């Protein structure tokens, strides 16, 4: 079975509000779906955390290494793409594009073998996992209205991030966290994301240590991105001294970039994003390396239903995984699936056990956000 074509489907019209850019508009294109089309009529679907123009340029570079290649050897082919683009890739848009291609190739491999990707990765350690509802922070007086729907939907874990946190005063930061804890109650896990990868992040180690002490008083599960994303030394020091787990690394790409963070134990929880790190092949390697160093793998998932489906397969295949990120609300998740993801009474999601990603896609939803028809697959 050979690769016949690569097709891109940009998503626009309902882009989530994003802390990384206050001027973002809903019709901006920050996520692009990737179809890998095999010559026997099987189509795999992937997702890229990058706009169409950048993915299109990267795929132009990658296409000669793909067409005519085997469609059922995802790990080998992804490594070929990494090795063939050292001088124009090694991170950024090229690695992001490889991510989508790799996910789609694993989807094809699963469809052809009739197995979920998690089983092809080596086996399933669990059949369900706890999603944490992921949303943006806002002013304390507005936060209850934002958190309430997530609690009502059944989330037993909620992460709030970015927004005004760290931008004004310690009193405001504590008011945000106090309001959140009062709203969700004592039985819902609460996580805080400072958004240190935001542009011009002003804080360093001492601020982060002080805030971590405050968060510990409100039983916050982890403190995410309290420092700039390249401050390796700062993270090592903070992780050693903070009284709660420290999480980061969503902006890194390629497994090699994660090695010093894992081997120097710079974080307690590591957060690669499958739609930009290099796909399932790369993220599985990162997660296994983290596992060997007693660092918990928590996939970053501020993306699409395709990314969520890939994350669910990954956390099934990693011995110690506990959560997946779930944006709420999120049209690029809810609208793209034929059957909605539903939380059970304990706030868990079942991990799909169907072939490939194990999810049936909604052509109407894809058309709604792209104006394009998805390519039918024989499997």
Sine and cosine of phi, psi and omega as CSV:
sin_phi,cos_phi,sin_psi,cos_psi,sin_omega,cos_omega
0.00,0.00,0.85,-0.53,-0.11,-0.99
-0.92,-0.40,0.43,-0.90,0.06,-1.00
-0.97,0.23,0.82,-0.57,0.00,-1.00
-0.99,-0.15,-0.58,0.82,-0.08,-1.00
-0.34,-0.94,0.36,-0.93,0.14,-0.99
-0.85,-0.53,0.79,-0.61,-0.06,-1.00
-0.79,-0.61,0.66,-0.75,-0.06,-1.00
-0.94,-0.34,0.66,-0.75,0.01,-1.00
-0.78,-0.63,0.98,-0.20,-0.02,-1.00
-0.97,0.24,0.64,-0.77,0.07,-1.00
-0.98,-0.21,0.74,-0.67,0.02,-1.00
-0.44,-0.90,0.28,-0.96,0.07,-1.00
0.97,-0.25,-0.35,0.94,0.00,-1.00
-0.56,-0.83,0.56,0.83,0.02,-1.00
-0.88,0.48,0.75,-0.66,-0.03,-1.00
-0.89,0.45,0.55,-0.83,0.16,-0.99
-0.81,0.58,0.69,-0.73,-0.09,-1.00
-0.77,-0.63,0.74,-0.67,0.00,-1.00
-0.91,0.40,-0.34,0.94,-0.05,-1.00
-0.95,0.31,-0.24,0.97,-0.04,-1.00
-0.39,-0.92,0.95,-0.32,-0.06,-1.00
-0.90,0.43,-0.34,0.94,-0.06,-1.00
-1.00,-0.10,0.17,0.98,-0.04,-1.00
-0.90,0.44,0.65,-0.76,0.04,-1.00
-0.93,-0.37,0.43,-0.90,-0.08,-1.00
-0.91,0.42,-0.40,0.92,-0.02,-1.00
-1.00,0.01,0.08,1.00,0.11,-0.99
-0.93,0.36,0.51,-0.86,-0.01,-1.00
-0.96,-0.27,0.97,-0.25,0.03,-1.00
-0.91,-0.41,-0.10,0.99,0.00,-1.00
-0.73,-0.68,0.68,-0.74,-0.03,-1.00
-0.75,-0.66,0.80,-0.60,0.09,-1.00
-0.99,0.13,0.52,-0.86,-0.01,-1.00
-0.82,-0.58,0.82,-0.57,0.14,-0.99
-0.98,-0.20,0.78,-0.63,0.21,-0.98
-0.97,-0.25,0.86,-0.50,-0.12,-0.99
-0.95,-0.32,0.87,-0.50,-0.01,-1.00
-1.00,-0.02,0.35,-0.94,-0.10,-1.00
-0.95,0.30,-0.18,0.98,0.04,-1.00
-0.98,-0.22,0.30,0.95,0.13,-0.99
1.00,0.03,0.12,0.99,0.03,-1.00
-1.00,-0.08,0.72,-0.70,-0.04,-1.00
-0.84,-0.54,0.75,-0.67,0.11,-0.99
-0.95,-0.30,0.52,-0.86,-0.04,-1.00
-0.88,-0.48,0.73,-0.68,0.08,-1.00
-0.78,-0.62,0.05,-1.00,-0.04,-1.00
-0.63,-0.78,0.60,-0.80,-0.03,-1.00
-0.80,-0.59,0.73,-0.69,0.04,-1.00
-1.00,0.07,0.88,0.47,-0.04,-1.00
-0.32,-0.95,0.49,-0.87,-0.04,-1.00
-0.94,0.34,0.37,-0.93,-0.08,-1.00
-0.82,0.57,-0.69,0.72,-0.07,-1.00
-0.87,0.50,-0.66,0.75,0.01,-1.00
-0.95,0.32,-0.66,0.75,0.02,-1.00
-0.91,0.42,-0.64,0.77,-0.01,-1.00
-0.88,0.48,-0.69,0.73,0.04,-1.00
-0.90,0.44,-0.66,0.75,0.01,-1.00
-0.92,0.40,-0.68,0.74,-0.01,-1.00
-0.91,0.42,-0.54,0.84,0.09,-1.00
-0.85,0.52,-0.62,0.78,0.04,-1.00
-0.95,0.31,-0.60,0.80,-0.11,-0.99
-1.00,0.09,-0.45,0.89,-0.14,-0.99
-0.79,0.62,-0.70,0.71,-0.01,-1.00
-0.86,0.50,-0.40,0.92,0.01,-1.00
-1.00,0.03,-0.05,1.00,-0.11,-0.99
-0.93,-0.36,-0.74,0.68,-0.11,-0.99
-0.88,0.47,0.79,-0.62,-0.02,-1.00
1.00,0.03,-0.13,0.99,0.03,-1.00
-0.98,0.19,0.25,-0.97,0.06,-1.00
-0.89,0.45,0.69,-0.73,0.00,-1.00
-1.00,-0.06,0.02,1.00,-0.08,-1.00
-0.81,-0.59,0.51,0.86,0.07,-1.00
-0.73,-0.68,0.92,0.39,-0.16,-0.99
-0.88,0.47,-0.69,0.72,-0.07,-1.00
-0.92,0.40,-0.70,0.72,0.00,-1.00
-0.90,0.43,-0.70,0.71,-0.07,-1.00
-0.93,0.36,-0.62,0.79,0.04,-1.00
-0.90,0.44,-0.65,0.76,0.05,-1.00
-0.91,0.42,-0.60,0.80,0.08,-1.00
-0.86,0.51,-0.67,0.74,0.00,-1.00
-0.91,0.42,-0.67,0.74,0.04,-1.00
-0.89,0.46,-0.71,0.70,-0.06,-1.00
-0.93,0.36,-0.44,0.90,-0.06,-1.00
-1.00,0.02,-0.05,1.00,-0.08,-1.00
-0.80,-0.61,0.46,0.89,0.00,-1.00
-0.82,0.58,-0.64,0.76,-0.14,-0.99
-0.99,0.10,-0.26,0.97,0.02,-1.00
-0.80,-0.59,0.08,1.00,-0.05,-1.00
-0.79,-0.61,-0.92,-0.40,-0.03,-1.00
0.81,0.58,0.74,0.68,0.00,-1.00
0.87,-0.49,0.02,-1.00,0.05,-1.00
0.91,0.41,-0.50,-0.87,-0.16,-0.99
-0.88,0.48,-0.55,0.83,-0.01,-1.00
-0.92,0.40,-0.73,0.69,0.03,-1.00
-0.92,0.40,-0.60,0.80,0.08,-1.00
-0.85,0.53,-0.71,0.70,-0.02,-1.00
-0.91,0.42,-0.64,0.77,0.06,-1.00
-0.86,0.50,-0.55,0.84,0.02,-1.00
-0.84,0.55,-0.78,0.62,-0.02,-1.00
-0.90,0.44,-0.64,0.77,0.02,-1.00
-0.90,0.43,-0.69,0.72,-0.02,-1.00
-0.89,0.46,-0.71,0.71,0.04,-1.00
-0.85,0.52,-0.70,0.71,-0.01,-1.00
-0.90,0.43,-0.61,0.79,0.03,-1.00
-0.92,0.40,-0.65,0.76,0.08,-1.00
-0.90,0.44,-0.59,0.81,0.05,-1.00
-0.88,0.47,-0.69,0.72,0.05,-1.00
-0.89,0.45,-0.72,0.70,-0.02,-1.00
-0.84,0.54,-0.68,0.73,0.03,-1.00
-0.91,0.41,-0.65,0.76,0.00,-1.00
-0.90,0.43,-0.67,0.75,-0.04,-1.00
-0.93,0.38,-0.62,0.79,-0.03,-1.00
-1.00,0.03,-0.19,0.98,-0.02,-1.00
0.96,0.28,0.43,0.90,-0.07,-1.00
-0.81,-0.59,0.51,-0.86,0.16,-0.99
-0.93,0.38,0.50,-0.87,-0.04,-1.00
-0.84,0.55,-0.62,0.79,-0.03,-1.00
-0.85,0.53,-0.60,0.80,0.02,-1.00
-0.95,0.32,-0.59,0.81,0.05,-1.00
-0.93,0.36,-0.46,0.89,0.06,-1.00
-0.96,0.27,-0.21,0.98,0.07,-1.00
0.67,-0.74,-0.22,0.98,0.05,-1.00
0.66,-0.75,0.30,-0.96,-0.08,-1.00
-0.95,-0.30,0.86,-0.50,0.05,-1.00
-1.00,0.05,-0.25,0.97,-0.02,-1.00
-0.41,-0.91,0.36,-0.93,0.01,-1.00
-0.94,-0.33,-0.10,1.00,0.07,-1.00
-0.48,-0.88,0.31,-0.95,-0.04,-1.00
-0.48,-0.87,0.41,-0.91,0.00,-1.00
-1.00,0.05,0.87,-0.50,0.14,-0.99
-1.00,0.08,0.58,-0.81,0.16,-0.99
-0.96,-0.28,0.79,-0.61,0.05,-1.00
-0.92,0.39,0.84,-0.55,-0.11,-0.99
-0.94,-0.35,0.85,-0.53,-0.03,-1.00
-0.56,-0.83,0.22,-0.98,-0.04,-1.00
-1.00,0.05,0.57,-0.82,0.09,-1.00
-0.96,0.29,0.32,-0.95,0.09,-1.00
-0.53,-0.85,-0.12,-0.99,0.01,-1.00
-0.88,0.48,0.51,-0.86,-0.07,-1.00
-0.80,0.60,-0.63,0.77,-0.06,-1.00
-0.95,0.32,-0.24,0.97,0.01,-1.00
-0.97,-0.26,-0.15,0.99,-0.19,-0.98
-0.95,0.32,-0.58,0.82,-0.02,-1.00
-0.86,0.51,-0.68,0.74,0.01,-1.00
-0.91,0.41,-0.43,0.90,0.01,-1.00
-0.99,0.12,-0.62,0.78,-0.04,-1.00
-0.98,0.18,-0.53,0.85,-0.09,-1.00
-0.80,0.59,-0.76,0.65,-0.01,-1.00
-0.87,0.49,-0.55,0.83,0.02,-1.00
-0.92,0.38,-0.64,0.77,0.05,-1.00
-0.91,0.41,-0.68,0.73,-0.01,-1.00
-0.90,0.44,-0.53,0.85,0.01,-1.00
-0.94,0.34,-0.34,0.94,0.06,-1.00
0.91,-0.41,0.10,1.00,0.03,-1.00
-0.92,0.40,0.76,-0.65,0.08,-1.00
-0.98,-0.21,0.08,1.00,0.10,-0.99
-0.57,-0.82,0.70,-0.72,-0.04,-1.00
-0.66,-0.75,0.73,-0.68,0.12,-0.99
-0.91,-0.41,0.74,-0.68,0.09,-1.00
-0.87,-0.49,0.63,-0.78,-0.11,-0.99
-0.56,-0.83,0.25,-0.97,0.11,-0.99
0.86,0.50,-0.68,-0.73,0.00,-1.00
0.88,0.48,-0.62,-0.78,-0.09,-1.00
-0.99,0.15,-0.13,0.99,-0.06,-1.00
-0.87,0.50,0.77,-0.63,0.02,-1.00
0.98,0.19,0.04,1.00,-0.08,-1.00
-0.97,-0.26,-0.18,0.98,-0.09,-1.00
-0.77,-0.64,-0.95,0.32,-0.09,-1.00
-0.42,-0.91,0.30,-0.96,0.08,-1.00
-0.90,0.44,-0.57,0.82,0.00,-1.00
-0.90,0.44,-0.66,0.75,0.02,-1.00
-0.93,0.37,-0.65,0.76,0.03,-1.00
-0.86,0.52,-0.71,0.71,-0.01,-1.00
-0.93,0.37,-0.59,0.81,0.04,-1.00
-0.89,0.46,-0.62,0.78,0.04,-1.00
-0.88,0.47,-0.75,0.66,-0.06,-1.00
-0.93,0.36,-0.64,0.77,0.03,-1.00
-0.88,0.47,-0.70,0.71,0.02,-1.00
-0.88,0.47,-0.67,0.75,0.00,-1.00
-0.89,0.46,-0.73,0.68,0.00,-1.00
-0.90,0.44,-0.65,0.76,0.03,-1.00
-0.89,0.45,-0.56,0.83,-0.04,-1.00
-0.96,0.27,-0.74,0.67,-0.10,-1.00
-0.99,0.10,-0.31,0.95,0.01,-1.00
1.00,0.09,0.08,-1.00,-0.10,-1.00
-0.97,0.22,-0.27,0.96,-0.13,-0.99
-0.99,-0.12,-0.06,1.00,0.05,-1.00
-0.99,-0.17,0.79,-0.61,0.06,-1.00
-0.92,0.40,0.70,-0.71,-0.06,-1.00
-0.84,-0.55,0.80,-0.60,0.04,-1.00
-0.88,-0.48,0.49,-0.87,-0.01,-1.00
-0.81,-0.58,0.79,-0.62,0.03,-1.00
-0.92,-0.40,0.94,-0.34,-0.02,-1.00
-0.94,0.35,-0.44,0.90,-0.02,-1.00
0.98,0.18,0.67,0.74,-0.03,-1.00
-0.90,0.43,-0.21,0.98,0.09,-1.00
-1.00,0.05,0.06,1.00,0.13,-0.99
-0.90,0.44,0.47,-0.88,-0.04,-1.00
-0.90,0.44,0.63,-0.77,0.04,-1.00
0.86,0.52,0.62,0.78,0.04,-1.00
-0.87,0.50,0.80,-0.60,-0.20,-0.98
-1.00,-0.07,-0.10,1.00,-0.24,-0.97
-0.96,-0.29,0.41,-0.91,0.02,-1.00
-0.81,-0.59,-0.36,-0.93,-0.15,-0.99
-0.84,0.54,-0.75,0.66,-0.11,-0.99
-0.91,0.42,-0.66,0.75,0.06,-1.00
-0.86,0.50,-0.72,0.69,-0.05,-1.00
-0.89,0.45,-0.63,0.78,0.02,-1.00
-0.92,0.40,-0.66,0.75,0.04,-1.00
-0.89,0.46,-0.72,0.70,-0.01,-1.00
-0.91,0.40,-0.58,0.81,0.01,-1.00
-0.90,0.44,-0.58,0.82,0.07,-1.00
-0.89,0.45,-0.66,0.75,0.03,-1.00
-0.90,0.43,-0.69,0.72,-0.03,-1.00
-0.90,0.44,-0.57,0.82,0.01,-1.00
-0.87,0.49,-0.55,0.84,-0.02,-1.00
-0.93,0.37,-0.33,0.94,0.01,-1.00
-0.96,-0.27,0.30,0.95,0.07,-1.00
0.84,0.54,0.66,0.75,0.07,-1.00
-0.96,0.26,0.70,-0.71,-0.12,-0.99
-0.95,0.30,-0.71,0.70,0.08,-1.00
-0.50,-0.87,0.34,-0.94,0.03,-1.00
-0.91,-0.41,0.90,-0.44,-0.14,-0.99
-0.96,-0.27,0.66,-0.75,0.06,-1.00
0.70,0.71,0.82,0.57,0.07,-1.00
-0.98,0.19,-0.23,0.97,-0.01,-1.00
-0.83,-0.55,0.18,-0.98,0.07,-1.00
-0.88,0.48,0.51,-0.86,-0.18,-0.98
-0.93,0.38,-0.24,0.97,0.01,-1.00
-0.96,-0.27,0.11,0.99,-0.06,-1.00
-0.99,0.12,0.94,0.34,-0.06,-1.00
-0.87,0.50,-0.73,0.69,-0.02,-1.00
-0.89,0.46,-0.64,0.77,0.03,-1.00
-0.90,0.44,-0.65,0.76,0.01,-1.00
-0.92,0.38,-0.63,0.78,0.04,-1.00
-0.85,0.52,-0.74,0.68,-0.03,-1.00
-0.91,0.41,-0.69,0.73,-0.03,-1.00
-0.91,0.42,-0.71,0.71,-0.02,-1.00
-0.89,0.46,-0.57,0.82,0.04,-1.00
-0.93,0.37,-0.51,0.86,-0.19,-0.98
-0.93,-0.37,-0.32,0.95,-0.01,-1.00
-0.94,0.33,0.50,-0.87,-0.03,-1.00
-1.00,-0.03,0.12,0.99,0.10,-0.99
-0.64,-0.76,0.32,-0.95,-0.04,-1.00
-0.89,0.46,0.58,-0.81,0.04,-1.00
-0.94,-0.34,0.70,-0.71,-0.04,-1.00
-0.80,-0.60,0.54,-0.84,0.04,-1.00
-0.11,-0.99,-0.12,-0.99,0.15,-0.99
1.00,-0.09,0.27,0.96,0.01,-1.00
-0.91,0.41,-0.36,0.93,-0.06,-1.00
-1.00,-0.01,-0.17,0.99,-0.05,-1.00
-0.97,0.25,0.48,-0.88,0.10,-1.00
-0.75,-0.66,0.47,-0.88,-0.04,-1.00
0.96,0.28,0.65,-0.76,-0.05,-1.00
-0.88,0.47,-0.50,0.86,-0.04,-1.00
-0.90,0.44,-0.52,0.86,0.01,-1.00
-0.93,0.36,-0.44,0.90,-0.03,-1.00
-0.99,0.12,-0.33,0.94,-0.12,-0.99
-0.84,0.54,-0.76,0.65,0.00,-1.00
-0.90,0.43,-0.54,0.84,0.02,-1.00
-0.91,0.41,-0.62,0.78,0.01,-1.00
-0.97,0.25,-0.75,0.66,-0.12,-0.99
-0.95,0.32,-0.44,0.90,0.09,-1.00
-1.00,-0.08,0.07,1.00,0.01,-1.00
0.77,0.64,0.80,0.59,-0.04,-1.00
-0.98,0.20,-0.28,0.96,0.03,-1.00
-0.66,-0.76,0.35,-0.94,0.15,-0.99
-1.00,0.03,-0.60,0.80,0.00,-1.00
-0.83,-0.56,0.78,-0.63,-0.05,-1.00
-0.94,-0.34,0.63,-0.78,-0.26,-0.97
-0.76,-0.65,0.92,0.40,0.11,-0.99
-0.94,0.34,0.47,-0.88,0.02,-1.00
-0.95,-0.32,0.88,-0.48,-0.12,-0.99
-0.89,0.45,-0.39,0.92,-0.03,-1.00
-1.00,0.03,0.06,1.00,0.09,-1.00
-0.60,-0.80,-0.22,0.98,-0.09,-1.00
-0.99,0.14,-0.25,0.97,-0.08,-1.00
0.77,-0.64,0.10,0.99,0.08,-1.00
1.00,-0.05,-0.22,-0.98,-0.03,-1.00
-0.90,0.43,-0.64,0.77,-0.01,-1.00
-0.85,0.53,-0.77,0.64,-0.07,-1.00
-0.94,0.33,-0.68,0.74,-0.07,-1.00
-0.93,0.36,-0.58,0.82,0.05,-1.00
-0.89,0.46,-0.66,0.75,0.03,-1.00
-0.90,0.43,-0.67,0.75,0.03,-1.00
-0.88,0.47,-0.72,0.70,-0.04,-1.00
-0.90,0.45,-0.64,0.77,0.02,-1.00
-0.93,0.37,-0.63,0.78,0.04,-1.00
-0.90,0.43,-0.65,0.76,0.04,-1.00
-0.90,0.44,-0.68,0.74,0.02,-1.00
-0.85,0.53,-0.66,0.75,0.01,-1.00
-0.91,0.41,-0.34,0.94,-0.01,-1.00
-0.94,-0.33,0.30,0.96,0.05,-1.00
0.85,0.52,0.59,0.81,0.11,-0.99
-0.94,-0.33,0.76,-0.66,-0.09,-1.00
-0.98,0.19,0.72,-0.69,0.05,-1.00
-1.00,0.03,0.88,-0.47,0.05,-1.00
-0.77,-0.64,0.99,-0.14,-0.11,-0.99
-0.89,0.46,0.70,-0.72,0.11,-0.99
-0.97,0.22,0.73,-0.68,-0.13,-0.99
-0.64,-0.77,0.69,0.73,0.04,-1.00
-1.00,0.07,0.92,0.40,-0.09,-1.00
-0.59,-0.81,-0.96,-0.28,-0.18,-0.98
-0.70,-0.72,0.08,-1.00,0.07,-1.00
-0.88,0.47,-0.52,0.85,0.03,-1.00
-0.92,0.40,-0.69,0.72,0.06,-1.00
-0.89,0.46,-0.66,0.75,0.03,-1.00
-0.89,0.45,-0.69,0.73,0.02,-1.00
-0.88,0.48,-0.65,0.76,0.05,-1.00
-0.91,0.42,-0.66,0.75,0.03,-1.00
-0.88,0.47,-0.64,0.77,0.01,-1.00
-0.89,0.46,-0.63,0.78,0.06,-1.00
-0.92,0.39,-0.61,0.79,0.01,-1.00
-0.91,0.40,-0.74,0.67,-0.06,-1.00
-0.93,0.36,-0.38,0.93,0.11,-0.99
-0.93,0.38,-0.50,0.86,-0.14,-0.99
-0.99,-0.11,-0.01,1.00,-0.02,-1.00
-0.95,-0.32,0.78,-0.63,-0.16,-0.99
-0.83,0.55,-0.62,0.78,-0.17,-0.98
-0.94,-0.34,0.13,0.99,-0.05,-1.00
-0.89,0.46,0.57,-0.82,-0.07,-1.00
-0.79,-0.62,-0.44,0.90,-0.10,-0.99
-0.66,-0.75,0.34,-0.94,0.31,-0.95
-0.77,-0.64,0.50,-0.87,0.04,-1.00
-0.99,0.10,0.65,-0.76,-0.04,-1.00
-0.66,-0.75,0.97,-0.26,0.04,-1.00
-0.88,0.47,0.66,-0.75,0.06,-1.00
-0.56,-0.83,0.79,-0.61,-0.14,0.99
-0.98,0.21,0.32,-0.95,-0.11,-0.99
-0.41,-0.91,1.00,-0.10,0.02,-1.00
-0.85,0.53,-0.54,0.84,-0.01,-1.00
-0.96,0.29,-0.13,0.99,0.19,-0.98
-0.99,-0.16,-0.85,0.52,-0.14,-0.99
-0.89,0.45,-0.63,0.78,-0.12,-0.99
-0.99,0.17,-0.32,0.95,-0.12,-0.99
-1.00,0.02,-0.17,0.99,-0.05,-1.00
-0.96,-0.30,0.57,-0.83,-0.01,-1.00
-0.95,0.32,-0.65,0.76,0.06,-1.00
-0.89,-0.45,0.82,-0.58,-0.09,-1.00
-0.90,0.43,0.52,-0.85,0.14,-0.99
-0.93,0.36,0.76,-0.65,-0.03,-1.00
-0.81,-0.58,0.72,-0.69,0.05,-1.00
-1.00,0.10,0.62,-0.78,0.07,-1.00
-0.99,0.12,-0.06,-1.00,-0.09,-1.00
-0.90,0.44,-0.33,0.94,0.05,-1.00
-0.99,-0.13,0.11,0.99,0.03,-1.00
0.99,0.17,0.42,0.91,0.00,-1.00
-0.96,-0.29,0.40,-0.92,0.14,-0.99
-0.95,-0.30,0.67,-0.74,0.18,-0.98
-0.95,0.31,0.62,-0.78,0.03,-1.00
-1.00,0.00,0.86,-0.52,-0.06,-1.00
-0.82,0.57,0.64,-0.77,0.02,-1.00
-0.89,-0.46,0.24,0.97,0.09,-1.00
-0.98,0.21,0.13,-0.99,-0.04,-1.00
-0.86,0.51,0.58,-0.82,0.05,-1.00
0.92,0.40,-0.73,-0.68,0.05,-1.00
-0.93,0.37,-0.31,0.95,0.11,-0.99
0.98,0.20,0.25,0.97,-0.06,-1.00
-0.84,-0.54,0.65,-0.76,0.12,-0.99
-1.00,-0.08,0.78,-0.63,-0.09,-1.00
-1.00,0.00,0.50,-0.87,-0.03,-1.00
-0.99,-0.11,0.96,-0.26,-0.02,-1.00
-0.84,0.54,-0.60,0.80,0.00,-1.00
-0.90,0.44,-0.64,0.77,0.01,-1.00
-0.93,0.37,-0.66,0.75,0.05,-1.00
-0.89,0.45,-0.68,0.74,0.03,-1.00
-0.90,0.45,-0.64,0.77,-0.02,-1.00
-0.86,0.52,-0.63,0.78,-0.10,-0.99
-0.98,-0.19,-0.01,1.00,-0.01,-1.00
-0.73,-0.69,-0.41,0.91,-0.11,-0.99
0.97,0.23,0.14,0.99,-0.04,-1.00
-0.87,-0.49,0.45,-0.89,0.06,-1.00
-1.00,-0.02,0.77,-0.64,0.11,-0.99
-0.93,0.38,0.51,-0.86,0.00,-1.00
-0.97,0.24,0.82,-0.57,0.03,-1.00
-0.89,0.46,0.55,-0.84,0.04,-1.00
-0.91,-0.42,0.64,-0.77,0.02,-1.00
-0.94,0.33,-0.35,0.94,0.04,-1.00
-0.84,-0.54,0.00,0.00,0.00,0.00
